[in-house]
Amino acid sequence: MIEMIANINGKINSFVWGLPMLVLLVGTGILMTVLTRVFQISHISYWMKHTLGSIFTDKHITRHTDADDKSISQFQSLCTALAATIGTGNIVGVASALLFGGPGAIFWMWIVAFFGMMTNYSENVLGIYYRRKNEKGEWCGGAMYYLKDGLGAKPGMKGIGAVLAVLFSVFCLMASFGIGNMSQINSIAGNMKAAFGIPNLVTGIILTILAGLVILGGIKRIASVTEKLVPFMAVFYVIGALVICIANADQMGAVLAAIFKGAFAMKAVGGGIVGSGIKLAVTWGMKRGVFSNEAGLGSSVMVHSSSNVKEPVRQGMWGIFEVFADTIVVCSLTAFTVLSSGLVDLETGAVTSSSEGSALVGEAFATVFGQAGPAFIALAILLFAFSTVLGWSHYGTIAFQYLFGPGATIIYRVIFIVFILGGATMSLDLAWDLSDTFNGLMAIPNLIGVLSLSPVVCRITKNYVDRHIRGIKEEPMLSAFPDIQEAVAKDLNESD
């Protein structure tokens, strides 16, 4: 049965992650970059000031909402989104990209991230602009909402928008069990067994209990946990990786040269045929880049839409920072750590170690930390992957709620928690292959929505830039719905 599933999934995976999908993903990012006049570069100081900088200077960003307020703070929304994106893709995914795509794959991960910043920005802008409140008073937003109410509002597109919204929700549900659950738990269990000898089943039982305590408490409990967990785990891993990079500082020039040469097939990947090198580098770099930062999937917008933010562009800027932190910072550090450790022949791009996945990264850490290296990576994966499970449980909840209503979400949460135990004992290859497939299927309707609504993103961006940067007085664009627009505009005026 498992073999049959793997064969069917392999065919779907090859179709989903073919050249057309990669062109669609990167092409959307390129289009949004051009339409917003390279916002991620032209306004880099502004969005950095109002994201990373605001965490330390603006108390409204980190202030918790009242008990009766169903929304979460902007910082909590970022941490929950990062919890879902900073996962095994930052360690196992990068190692796989290096193993199968060579050092050049890292360059294409950067390319995906650069343009993905504006894809993620656009998703979040649309998510806030088209979000609504459910019967419990909770903000609900995501690709399903801007497909139905945005794309569906165009002449003759009502039926298409509604169908794509349902398809996205179904694919999101499947993805939540793949990228957001089984592949993450599988990585944790494998590393706990390798590093500490803990049986997979024991790890699965413990994680099932811990996740249940958090997930059943809803978004506010998830956000409360992730805002404490994410900063700690990010700093924990970044410091460890920086120690390796500093210890191997004399190799950084050669590492950068290997990345750029490998990206354009100036040398073979792993000693293979030079002509196939660029295809492998591009494919693996893009696949693992998307898996890591999730730009284009329409996933993180579902938690960003739960924020108490009033301006769509403000939340869009958090989307830019999210991709920057995930890929440009964390994934790059993982790559530099492995490439500078001597485990990769920088001339040919061949991995000289027999280790794969997290074991390869653990071996790289062992070159400096000794026997503590693999244990360090095992703990990092535990934190990264478990936080991803928490974040994705919310994404799946929103999708399930869209399909079956708010009252049915407890059913999804219980099923999701049960699947954690199954993920601990699943085949690693199948778990990763399923994740790739669900990622691709989820991206298709979302990118159709982003592309069709790109003029809306441009108008909202111009409106914000005119008001906040150029000092032009005009009516803010805050919501597609008059009642919400009026209420949010009133709150905005009072806060000003």
URSULFEN-V552067 format. One record per residue. N is the residue number from 1. RES is the residue in one letter. SS is DSSP state (alpha for helix, beta for strand, coil for the rest). PHI is phi in radians with two decimals (999 if undefined). Layout:
N&RES&SS&PHI, N&RES&SS&PHI
This chain:
1&M&coil&999, 2&I&alpha&-1.10, 3&E&alpha&-1.13, 4&M&alpha&-1.13, 5&I&alpha&-1.06, 6&A&alpha&-1.10, 7&N&alpha&-1.15, 8&I&alpha&-1.10, 9&N&alpha&-1.11, 10&G&alpha&-1.07, 11&K&alpha&-1.18, 12&I&alpha&-1.14, 13&N&alpha&-1.07, 14&S&alpha&-1.11, 15&F&alpha&-1.22, 16&V&alpha&-1.11, 17&W&coil&-1.74, 18&G&coil&-1.34, 19&L&alpha&-0.98, 20&P&alpha&-1.01, 21&M&alpha&-1.16, 22&L&alpha&-1.10, 23&V&alpha&-1.14, 24&L&alpha&-1.12, 25&L&alpha&-1.11, 26&V&alpha&-1.23, 27&G&alpha&-1.07, 28&T&alpha&-1.11, 29&G&alpha&-1.11, 30&I&alpha&-1.11, 31&L&alpha&-1.05, 32&M&alpha&-1.20, 33&T&alpha&-1.14, 34&V&alpha&-1.19, 35&L&alpha&-1.13, 36&T&coil&-1.67, 37&R&coil&1.02, 38&V&coil&0.92, 39&F&alpha&-0.96, 40&Q&alpha&-1.15, 41&I&alpha&-1.83, 42&S&alpha&-1.13, 43&H&coil&-2.15, 44&I&alpha&-1.07, 45&S&alpha&-1.17, 46&Y&alpha&-1.23, 47&W&alpha&-1.27, 48&M&alpha&-1.16, 49&K&alpha&-1.13, 50&H&coil&-1.66, 51&T&coil&-2.12, 52&L&alpha&-1.03, 53&G&alpha&-1.13, 54&S&alpha&-1.25, 55&I&alpha&-1.05, 56&F&alpha&-1.71, 57&T&alpha&-2.07, 58&D&coil&-2.05, 59&K&alpha&-1.16, 60&H&alpha&-1.21, 61&I&alpha&-1.23, 62&T&alpha&-1.79, 63&R&coil&-1.13, 64&H&coil&-1.25, 65&T&coil&-1.34, 66&D&coil&-1.14, 67&A&coil&-1.05, 68&D&coil&-1.51, 69&D&coil&-1.62, 70&K&coil&-1.39, 71&S&coil&-1.46, 72&I&beta&-2.11, 73&S&coil&-1.26, 74&Q&alpha&-1.10, 75&F&alpha&-1.17, 76&Q&alpha&-1.14, 77&S&alpha&-1.15, 78&L&alpha&-1.10, 79&C&alpha&-1.11, 80&T&alpha&-1.19, 81&A&alpha&-1.14, 82&L&alpha&-1.17, 83&A&alpha&-1.03, 84&A&alpha&-1.37, 85&T&alpha&-1.59, 86&I&coil&-1.40, 87&G&coil&-2.46, 88&T&alpha&-1.12, 89&G&alpha&-1.05, 90&N&alpha&-1.32, 91&I&coil&-2.05, 92&V&alpha&-1.14, 93&G&alpha&-1.09, 94&V&alpha&-1.16, 95&A&alpha&-1.08, 96&S&alpha&-1.14, 97&A&alpha&-1.08, 98&L&alpha&-1.20, 99&L&alpha&-1.19, 100&F&alpha&-1.78, 101&G&alpha&-1.98, 102&G&coil&1.32, 103&P&coil&-0.97, 104&G&alpha&-1.08, 105&A&alpha&-1.06, 106&I&alpha&-1.16, 107&F&alpha&-1.03, 108&W&alpha&-1.28, 109&M&alpha&-1.13, 110&W&alpha&-1.11, 111&I&alpha&-1.07, 112&V&alpha&-1.03, 113&A&alpha&-1.19, 114&F&alpha&-1.04, 115&F&alpha&-1.36, 116&G&alpha&-1.13, 117&M&alpha&-0.97, 118&M&alpha&-1.42, 119&T&alpha&-1.17, 120&N&alpha&-1.14, 121&Y&alpha&-1.00, 122&S&alpha&-1.11, 123&E&alpha&-1.03, 124&N&alpha&-1.23, 125&V&alpha&-1.06, 126&L&alpha&-1.15, 127&G&alpha&-1.05, 128&I&alpha&-1.23, 129&Y&alpha&-1.17, 130&Y&coil&-1.88, 131&R&coil&-1.27, 132&R&beta&-2.36, 133&K&beta&-1.83, 134&N&coil&-1.49, 135&E&coil&-1.18, 136&K&coil&-1.59, 137&G&coil&1.49, 138&E&coil&-1.63, 139&W&beta&-1.21, 140&C&beta&-2.23, 141&G&coil&-2.61, 142&G&coil&2.69, 143&A&alpha&-1.04, 144&M&alpha&-1.07, 145&Y&alpha&-1.40, 146&Y&alpha&-1.39, 147&L&alpha&-1.28, 148&K&alpha&-1.25, 149&D&alpha&-1.64, 150&G&coil&-1.70, 151&L&alpha&-1.06, 152&G&alpha&-1.15, 153&A&alpha&-1.43, 154&K&coil&-1.29, 155&P&coil&-0.92, 156&G&coil&1.30, 157&M&coil&-1.95, 158&K&alpha&-1.03, 159&G&alpha&-1.15, 160&I&alpha&-1.12, 161&G&alpha&-1.06, 162&A&alpha&-1.16, 163&V&alpha&-1.16, 164&L&alpha&-1.11, 165&A&alpha&-1.11, 166&V&alpha&-1.18, 167&L&alpha&-1.05, 168&F&alpha&-1.03, 169&S&alpha&-1.10, 170&V&alpha&-1.12, 171&F&alpha&-1.11, 172&C&alpha&-1.12, 173&L&alpha&-1.03, 174&M&alpha&-1.12, 175&A&alpha&-1.13, 176&S&alpha&-1.10, 177&F&alpha&-1.48, 178&G&alpha&-1.64, 179&I&alpha&-1.09, 180&G&alpha&-1.69, 181&N&alpha&-2.51, 182&M&alpha&-1.09, 183&S&alpha&-1.16, 184&Q&alpha&-1.22, 185&I&alpha&-1.12, 186&N&alpha&-1.03, 187&S&alpha&-1.14, 188&I&alpha&-1.06, 189&A&alpha&-1.06, 190&G&alpha&-1.08, 191&N&alpha&-1.31, 192&M&alpha&-1.14, 193&K&alpha&-1.25, 194&A&alpha&-1.20, 195&A&alpha&-1.50, 196&F&alpha&-2.19, 197&G&coil&1.28, 198&I&coil&-1.43, 199&P&coil&-1.03, 200&N&alpha&-0.99, 201&L&alpha&-1.12, 202&V&alpha&-1.10, 203&T&alpha&-1.03, 204&G&alpha&-1.07, 205&I&alpha&-1.13, 206&I&alpha&-1.11, 207&L&alpha&-1.18, 208&T&alpha&-1.08, 209&I&alpha&-1.17, 210&L&alpha&-1.10, 211&A&alpha&-1.12, 212&G&alpha&-1.05, 213&L&alpha&-1.08, 214&V&alpha&-1.53, 215&I&alpha&-1.09, 216&L&coil&-1.17, 217&G&coil&-1.47, 218&G&alpha&1.48, 219&I&alpha&-1.08, 220&K&alpha&-1.21, 221&R&alpha&-1.26, 222&I&alpha&-1.05, 223&A&alpha&-1.12, 224&S&alpha&-1.12, 225&V&alpha&-1.32, 226&T&alpha&-1.18, 227&E&alpha&-1.20, 228&K&alpha&-1.64, 229&L&alpha&-1.32, 230&V&alpha&-1.09, 231&P&alpha&-1.01, 232&F&alpha&-1.12, 233&M&alpha&-1.20, 234&A&alpha&-1.15, 235&V&alpha&-1.13, 236&F&alpha&-0.95, 237&Y&alpha&-1.31, 238&V&alpha&-1.07, 239&I&alpha&-1.09, 240&G&alpha&-1.06, 241&A&alpha&-1.18, 242&L&alpha&-1.12, 243&V&alpha&-1.06, 244&I&alpha&-1.11, 245&C&alpha&-1.11, 246&I&alpha&-1.17, 247&A&alpha&-1.10, 248&N&coil&-1.93, 249&A&alpha&-1.00, 250&D&alpha&-1.21, 251&Q&alpha&-1.67, 252&M&alpha&-1.11, 253&G&alpha&-1.10, 254&A&alpha&-1.16, 255&V&alpha&-1.11, 256&L&alpha&-1.08, 257&A&alpha&-1.10, 258&A&alpha&-1.13, 259&I&alpha&-1.13, 260&F&alpha&-1.26, 261&K&alpha&-1.17, 262&G&alpha&-1.15, 263&A&alpha&-1.12, 264&F&coil&-1.98, 265&A&coil&0.96, 266&M&coil&-1.31, 267&K&coil&-2.62, 268&A&coil&-1.23, 269&V&coil&-1.63, 270&G&coil&1.09, 271&G&coil&1.44, 272&G&coil&-1.48, 273&I&coil&-1.28, 274&V&alpha&-1.04, 275&G&alpha&-1.06, 276&S&alpha&-1.61, 277&G&alpha&-1.10, 278&I&alpha&-1.16, 279&K&alpha&-1.11, 280&L&alpha&-1.14, 281&A&alpha&-1.09, 282&V&alpha&-1.13, 283&T&alpha&-1.07, 284&W&alpha&-1.24, 285&G&alpha&-1.11, 286&M&alpha&-1.23, 287&K&alpha&-1.06, 288&R&alpha&-1.30, 289&G&alpha&-1.14, 290&V&alpha&-1.17, 291&F&alpha&-1.03, 292&S&alpha&-1.27, 293&N&alpha&-1.64, 294&E&coil&1.10, 295&A&coil&-1.14, 296&G&coil&1.81, 297&L&coil&-1.42, 298&G&coil&1.35, 299&S&coil&-1.48, 300&S&coil&-1.12, 301&V&alpha&-1.05, 302&M&alpha&-1.22, 303&V&alpha&-1.59, 304&H&alpha&-1.05, 305&S&coil&-1.25, 306&S&coil&-1.50, 307&S&beta&-1.26, 308&N&coil&-1.49, 309&V&coil&-1.14, 310&K&coil&-1.86, 311&E&coil&-1.64, 312&P&alpha&-0.97, 313&V&alpha&-1.16, 314&R&alpha&-1.03, 315&Q&alpha&-1.27, 316&G&alpha&-1.07, 317&M&alpha&-1.16, 318&W&alpha&-1.13, 319&G&alpha&-1.12, 320&I&alpha&-1.08, 321&F&alpha&-1.11, 322&E&alpha&-1.04, 323&V&alpha&-1.18, 324&F&alpha&-1.03, 325&A&alpha&-1.14, 326&D&alpha&-1.20, 327&T&alpha&-1.66, 328&I&alpha&-1.14, 329&V&alpha&-1.65, 330&V&alpha&-1.22, 331&C&alpha&-1.11, 332&S&alpha&-1.11, 333&L&alpha&-1.10, 334&T&alpha&-1.07, 335&A&alpha&-1.09, 336&F&alpha&-1.09, 337&T&alpha&-1.09, 338&V&alpha&-1.21, 339&L&alpha&-1.17, 340&S&coil&-1.56, 341&S&coil&-1.49, 342&G&coil&1.59, 343&L&coil&-1.53, 344&V&beta&-2.23, 345&D&coil&-1.31, 346&L&coil&-1.24, 347&E&coil&-1.42, 348&T&coil&-1.82, 349&G&coil&1.47, 350&A&coil&-1.37, 351&V&beta&-1.38, 352&T&coil&-1.50, 353&S&coil&-1.63, 354&S&coil&-1.50, 355&S&coil&-1.30, 356&E&coil&-2.32, 357&G&alpha&0.99, 358&S&alpha&-1.15, 359&A&alpha&-1.12, 360&L&alpha&-1.15, 361&V&alpha&-1.18, 362&G&alpha&-1.08, 363&E&alpha&-1.16, 364&A&alpha&-1.11, 365&F&alpha&-1.17, 366&A&alpha&-1.17, 367&T&alpha&-1.14, 368&V&alpha&-1.99, 369&F&alpha&-1.65, 370&G&coil&1.19, 371&Q&coil&-1.13, 372&A&alpha&-1.32, 373&G&alpha&-1.02, 374&P&alpha&-1.06, 375&A&alpha&-1.16, 376&F&alpha&-1.04, 377&I&alpha&-1.18, 378&A&alpha&-1.06, 379&L&alpha&-1.21, 380&A&alpha&-1.09, 381&I&alpha&-1.15, 382&L&alpha&-1.00, 383&L&alpha&-1.20, 384&F&alpha&-1.07, 385&A&alpha&-1.24, 386&F&alpha&-1.15, 387&S&alpha&-1.16, 388&T&alpha&-1.10, 389&V&alpha&-1.05, 390&L&alpha&-1.11, 391&G&alpha&-1.12, 392&W&alpha&-1.25, 393&S&alpha&-1.09, 394&H&alpha&-1.26, 395&Y&alpha&-1.05, 396&G&alpha&-1.09, 397&T&alpha&-1.09, 398&I&alpha&-1.11, 399&A&alpha&-1.13, 400&F&alpha&-1.13, 401&Q&alpha&-1.10, 402&Y&alpha&-1.11, 403&L&alpha&-1.41, 404&F&alpha&-2.18, 405&G&coil&1.70, 406&P&alpha&-1.05, 407&G&alpha&-1.21, 408&A&alpha&-1.68, 409&T&alpha&-1.13, 410&I&alpha&-1.09, 411&I&alpha&-1.10, 412&Y&alpha&-1.07, 413&R&alpha&-1.06, 414&V&alpha&-1.15, 415&I&alpha&-1.08, 416&F&alpha&-1.05, 417&I&alpha&-1.15, 418&V&alpha&-1.10, 419&F&alpha&-1.13, 420&I&alpha&-1.04, 421&L&alpha&-1.13, 422&G&alpha&-1.18, 423&G&alpha&-1.08, 424&A&coil&-1.20, 425&T&coil&-2.03, 426&M&coil&-1.40, 427&S&coil&-1.07, 428&L&alpha&-1.09, 429&D&alpha&-1.08, 430&L&alpha&-1.14, 431&A&alpha&-1.07, 432&W&alpha&-1.22, 433&D&alpha&-1.12, 434&L&alpha&-1.08, 435&S&alpha&-1.10, 436&D&alpha&-1.04, 437&T&alpha&-1.14, 438&F&alpha&-1.13, 439&N&alpha&-0.98, 440&G&alpha&-1.11, 441&L&alpha&-1.09, 442&M&alpha&-1.19, 443&A&alpha&-1.23, 444&I&alpha&-1.03, 445&P&alpha&-1.14, 446&N&alpha&-1.09, 447&L&alpha&-1.18, 448&I&alpha&-1.06, 449&G&alpha&-1.14, 450&V&alpha&-1.11, 451&L&alpha&-1.12, 452&S&alpha&-1.20, 453&L&coil&-1.82, 454&S&alpha&-0.99, 455&P&alpha&-1.08, 456&V&alpha&-1.15, 457&V&alpha&-1.04, 458&C&alpha&-1.13, 459&R&alpha&-1.15, 460&I&alpha&-1.14, 461&T&alpha&-1.11, 462&K&alpha&-1.08, 463&N&alpha&-1.06, 464&Y&alpha&-1.19, 465&V&alpha&-1.06, 466&D&alpha&-1.05, 467&R&alpha&-1.35, 468&H&alpha&-1.68, 469&I&coil&-1.89, 470&R&coil&-1.62, 471&G&coil&1.28, 472&I&coil&-1.53, 473&K&coil&-1.51, 474&E&coil&-2.76, 475&E&coil&-1.19, 476&P&coil&-1.25, 477&M&coil&-1.75, 478&L&coil&-2.02, 479&S&coil&-2.73, 480&A&coil&-1.37, 481&F&coil&-1.90, 482&P&alpha&-0.94, 483&D&alpha&-1.15, 484&I&alpha&-1.26, 485&Q&alpha&-0.96, 486&E&alpha&-1.14, 487&A&alpha&-1.16, 488&V&alpha&-1.22, 489&A&alpha&-1.09, 490&K&alpha&-1.12, 491&D&alpha&-1.10, 492&L&alpha&-1.14, 493&N&alpha&-1.12, 494&E&alpha&-1.19, 495&S&alpha&-1.25, 496&D&coil&-1.27
